[in-house]
Every structure is written in structure tokens, then in C-alpha cells.
Amino acid sequence: MITITDVTKSYGDETVLGPVTGQIAKGGVTSLVGPNGAGKSTLMTIIGRLLEPSEGSVTVGGLDVQAAKSRDLAQMMSILRQENHITARLTVRELVAFGRFPHSQGRLTDEDHRHVDLALDFLGLGPLAERFLDQLSGGQRQRAFVAMVLAQDTEYVLLDEPLNNLDMKHAVLMMRRLRDAADELGKTIVIIVHDINVAAAYSDRIIAMRDGTIAYSGTAAEIMRSDILSEVFDTPIEVHELAGRPIAVFDPMAQSVTHDAVRTDEESAVASV
Amino acid sequence: MIPTTTRRILLTATVVGVGALVVASLLVGGYDISLLGLLTDPAQREMFLISRVPRTLALVFAAVAMSISGVIMQMITQNKFVEPTTAGTAQWAGLGLLVGLILIPGASPIVKMVLACLFAFVGTGIFLAVLRRLASRSSIIVPLVGIMLGAVVGAATTYLANSFGLLQSLASWRSGGFSNIVRGFYEPLWIVSIIAVLAFVVADRFTVAGLGKDLATNAGVNYDRIVLLGVTMVALATGVTTVVVGFIPFLGLVVPNLVSMVLGDDLRKNLPWVAVVGVGLLLACDLIGRLIVAPMEIPASVVMGAIGAALFIAIVLRQRRSVYA
């Protein structure tokens, strides 16, 4: 279980996150959704101890992420950020093998090699394993980073926009793989997804964030409602049933930009309603 | 990617070539030394042990120090163009050496080395602190910042040297050469072998650091501690090399980039090759400097500067092509 207690993040006077309090249950796929700047990535990087919160604390599997030893955490939780630009020239296999670092400290055992091969297969990277990362397309590179995190074989896996750069085929494959990891291997997967329909199709739970706080959280069916999505994304969204699934549809004629000043007015309007 | 057979041929050729260079470096010089003479003539043997062996060993150690320092700095800054002379580390070491000369006239080499290493450490720390505050960490901006810092420190060093009448010592230091290396003078360089072994032991951690702070933290590595270790090793290697030999530009930049093209950047795999290629390149530069104006000499660092600058430009152009292709 991931427990978030009164977490805030401020830069100077500006608070970009929180206070956020909540829990993410063990097992299954949880998606964080919300508009740009809602604080999804900030929250995830704080959970993954890559960013220090201004206030509050986070525990993952009972370990306080700010206090626990980084190596202990790395054996239990992995995190992949959205942008991973690396200048080092490594092959796909070398990169994925570094996912085993928390377990083997660089001296790979047979068990480590098995996990590396498994992760490469899992994301269809077998034929590309000996290629250098700078010889791959953006989508292939993205899969290599996800494979690295999966090779780490941690109970908790946090992924910020794992579908970045992936075409529809690979996006679906990736989500099914993550679903499998949750169902068959019992992993707790937390992802940030931009496409609300993708989140609905593959998640057990959805956490909708807005303005640095958690606006709604619940099952896909509970969140996939026109009123909730319209409010969270601040744009008219309709939800239709299609092939037995709720599908969110945006309004092509919606006013494209809502200025901050206007939004503040709207917020007070919503509050008074 | 370069095919495996081509790679194997390249690596074998490298080993044979560097071996030949070591032998050549031992045999070439003003005093005639031949393999046969070494066995029969005690005078030749004496000369060999006093002058040739120390010179070749000094070349080997200096080359290992600079190329390994280069590769470590490139990992901890995630930038392919950083090395002791483009980050200001060597210039700071020079300033430390000069401060030693001014404050403690007649100081022992050990004292000078300690000062050079300390200054190199502080200077590299300043460089990294500036980088952390930098909004843009583009591949060209980072070494430019280092070169600028190095130039400022170099200017201060020149000013100080001028004020205290030490310009001549400064000039000999800046044109790092190996002509006056003899027995009893180069021995501190043995510390480089310890640093090289340590670098190999912690190679994986440097590679993980090379993935950047976030991925390194995810792998359970204390990133700041690795950076500190790296800076310490670089400062020691650069400081000692600076005091004994002088300033050797571009070696730490060119060699890791050449090796990376063939083998990639997994340090456990490529570190021995970085050392070997570095030794080969510096030996070649030293030999060229000894041969083209014989019996006079051009310092190895001057030859290295000329060859290194050309290689540097070639690498930059190559990288541009691969980025924008």
C-alpha cells in the first residue's frame, strides 16, 4: 500500500501540489489522470523519492520514502519519469540489465539474466537487444526504459506516461503487458496516462487530479461520468457507451482556451452550486 | 553498429599497436639504446633504467590518469565533452601548484601535490555547482562553462605567477612534457594505478550515475556520493599528473569518445580500452614530438593539443550528424 499524508510541494510562494492525503491500495492498475499542471507528475516523483516534498510524508509498503535506504526502496519500488534523455551510449540489453542493479550491484547472476531476458521478451525487444539506444526510434527507446523498470522486478511500479511516443498498436500492447504484470505477477502498477479512455479500459482505479489536489478517485465506472470529467479537465466532455465500454468524447467546438482568471470565476461558481 | 568481427580486429590491432609504441618509446631517444646493447652494455642498461623506463612509465600513468578522469567526468556530468582540461580541473590544479610555490618556497613535491589535488577538487566542485544552477545543460553549453571557468583561473594563475616572478615555472608546467622525467621524479604517478583499479571496481556505479540522477536513484544508488567519489578520484589523478608532468589537453575528451563509438559506454566493458587507447595516443604524440625535430623535442602536450583539437572537431561534427539525422 502507498500512503500519502498531507503532502505539499511549493516553489517559493507557489504551491504546485497539495495538500494531498490518500492511499493507493496494493495490487492492480491505478491511473492518475488530469489536465496539464494538475500535479500528477509531481505527486508521482515524490512517491518515488525523486523529489522531496515541502511538507508531509509518503510510505510505500511500510517504508518512509524519505527516510528508508535507497537500495531497500529500489528492491521494492521502481519509478520511470516521463523524459529520459541519456547521453551514455548503451545497448538495450545493457540498459535493461541496470534494472537489476538494486539486486546484484552490477554482478549479474543467472537469476538476473533470466529477468533481463524476460523483460526484453515481455516488451518485444529481443531482436533489438544488442542495438545501441541512439540507434532506436523514440517508441523503441521508451519500451527499453519500461523493460529496464520491469526487470527491476519490484512490487510497486510507477510509470509517468509510459505510452509516450508509442503508436496505437504498441500503446495497447504496453497496457496489456502492464495489466498482465498486475494480474499474473501481483504487481501494483501506478501510471500517469493522458488518454482517459485508455485509463478507463485498463485500470482498476482512477485518481483524477486538478489544481494540485485529488479531485475524485474511484473505479473506472465511477469516474467515467460526463460531469466529473468536464469539471476535472475544464472542458465539455460527454461519456457514451460504446461496445460495452464507457468512452469519453470531447466537444470539437469547445472554447479552446480558458484563461486562469476565468477559471477562478468558474471554480467559485462550481463551489456555490 | 560496428560488426563483431570488425570490432575484434580493431581491438586486436589496438593492443598490438600500443605494445609496439611502448617498445618504441623505450628505444627512441638521444642516447642510442638497442635491445642487444641492453643485454651486453651496463652503461646502456643504466641509462635505460634512469631515463627511458621512467619516461615511458610516466607517459603510461599520465595517459591513464587523464583518460580515466575524462570518462569519469563525462559520466557524472552526462556530457561527452567534459574532461579535466575543459572543466577547469587541470587549471585549478595548476593554480594550487603555483600557490604552493609562492607560500612555501622550496616545498617538497608531496606538499605541492596535496595543494594541487585540493585545488582541483574545489575547482571541480565549483564547476559542478555552477552546472546545477544552469538552466540549459545542452551538450555544448556545459563544456563552454568549464572552459570559461578554466580560462578565468588560468588568467589568475598567470597574474599571480607574473607578480611573483614565477612565469617561467608556469610556462614549463603549461607545456606538459616528458623530457625531464627521470628516476626519482615520476614515482608519485604510481598513485594513478590505484585510482585506475578503484575506477574499475566501481565502474558500474559510474555507469549508473551516467544514466542521470533520477535513474540512478531508481537503481538504489546514492547519486551524490558517486559524484563525490568521482570528483575525488579525478582531482587526485589530475593533481598528481599536473605536478609531475603538466597540462595534457584533450586526451580525456578524445579517448573516451573514440572508444564509445566502438564499444559504447558501459564502463565495466570499456574502461580497460579507454586506458589502453589513451596510453597509445599519448605515446604516439610523445614519439612524434621527439622525432620530428630530433635531437630537440616538442612537448607531447603540444602535439596532443594539435591532434586532439582535430579529433575533437571530428567528433563534434559526427555527433551533430547523428543527432539531426
Boltz contact constraints between the chains, C-beta under 6 A:
constraints:
  - contact:
      token1: [A, 50]
      token2: [B, 214]
      max_distance: 6.0
  - contact:
      token1: [A, 50]
      token2: [B, 217]
      max_distance: 6.0
  - contact:
      token1: [A, 70]
      token2: [B, 220]
      max_distance: 6.0
  - contact:
      token1: [A, 70]
      token2: [B, 222]
      max_distance: 6.0
  - contact:
      token1: [A, 71]
      token2: [B, 220]
      max_distance: 6.0
  - contact:
      token1: [A, 74]
      token2: [B, 219]
      max_distance: 6.0
  - contact:
      token1: [A, 74]
      token2: [B, 220]
      max_distance: 6.0
  - contact:
      token1: [A, 78]
      token2: [B, 218]
      max_distance: 6.0
  - contact:
      token1: [A, 79]
      token2: [B, 218]
      max_distance: 6.0
  - contact:
      token1: [A, 81]
      token2: [B, 214]
      max_distance: 6.0
  - contact:
      token1: [A, 86]
      token2: [B, 211]
      max_distance: 6.0
  - contact:
      token1: [A, 87]
      token2: [B, 78]
      max_distance: 6.0
  - contact:
      token1: [A, 87]
      token2: [B, 80]
      max_distance: 6.0
  - contact:
      token1: [A, 88]
      token2: [B, 210]
      max_distance: 6.0
  - contact:
      token1: [A, 88]
      token2: [B, 265]
      max_distance: 6.0
  - contact:
      token1: [A, 89]
      token2: [B, 260]
      max_distance: 6.0
  - contact:
      token1: [A, 89]
      token2: [B, 264]
      max_distance: 6.0
  - contact:
      token1: [A, 89]
      token2: [B, 265]
      max_distance: 6.0
  - contact:
      token1: [A, 90]
      token2: [B, 264]
      max_distance: 6.0
  - contact:
      token1: [A, 90]
      token2: [B, 265]
      max_distance: 6.0
  - contact:
      token1: [A, 90]
      token2: [B, 266]
      max_distance: 6.0
  - contact:
      token1: [A, 94]
      token2: [B, 266]
      max_distance: 6.0
  - contact:
      token1: [A, 101]
      token2: [B, 208]
      max_distance: 6.0
  - contact:
      token1: [A, 101]
      token2: [B, 219]
      max_distance: 6.0
  - contact:
      token1: [A, 102]
      token2: [B, 219]
      max_distance: 6.0
  - contact:
      token1: [A, 102]
      token2: [B, 220]
      max_distance: 6.0
  - contact:
      token1: [A, 106]
      token2: [B, 204]
      max_distance: 6.0
  - contact:
      token1: [A, 132]
      token2: [B, 264]
      max_distance: 6.0
